[in-house]
Amino acid sequence: VMKRMVYILISIAGVVLAIIISTGCNHILDNNEKQLCGVSLSQNHMEYDRCFSFFLRQEEGKVLFDAQVHIDDEPYSIIIEGLEVDSECFEQLAALDKEQGITENVMKYRSKPALGTPADKTVVTTTVYFADNTDKSAKSSVYDEELYQFFQSLAMKYKDQSVAVMSAE
């Protein structure tokens, strides 16, 4: 009777582990120790002025920011590459991440088969980067408005340090 109980418990543990792995919940087991060190948000669109790309990260003790975005009220696009910004910017991003559950949502993402997807479909990609040199991306057709607004305001704050200004016309 005792041997049978051990076999039953081992079988149940195996089934539970298989369910956790197959449902993509393995991030619960290993994500608790991951330290966020960057977030990027980008959108590809068939119209240039609707495309954007942002990346804020901690790297070698610095906080660096990249942006390529067309601001609706401006006649040009802002392009920033590897600009060192205040460390407070990353603290704000980390607070937004906790408030909006950005990392949590990306970690839950599971890709779906894209049968019959139009080639010009708008694709939004959110990627989170961790201190252990791993990252995880999630693709969708919409972006997190709060995250976009954070990045857009950061681009506007540093637009005078833009490496290039491209006319959107």
Buried (B, 14 or more C-beta within 10 A) or exposed (E): EEEEEEEEEEEEEEEEEEEBEEEEEEBEEEBEEBEBBBBBBBBBBEEEEEBBBBBBBBEEEEBBBBBBBBBEEEEBBBBBEEBEBEEEBBEBBBEBBEEBEBBEBBBBBEEEEEEEEEEEEBBBBBBBBBEEEEBBBBBEEEBBEEBBEBBBEBBBEBBEEBEEEEEEE
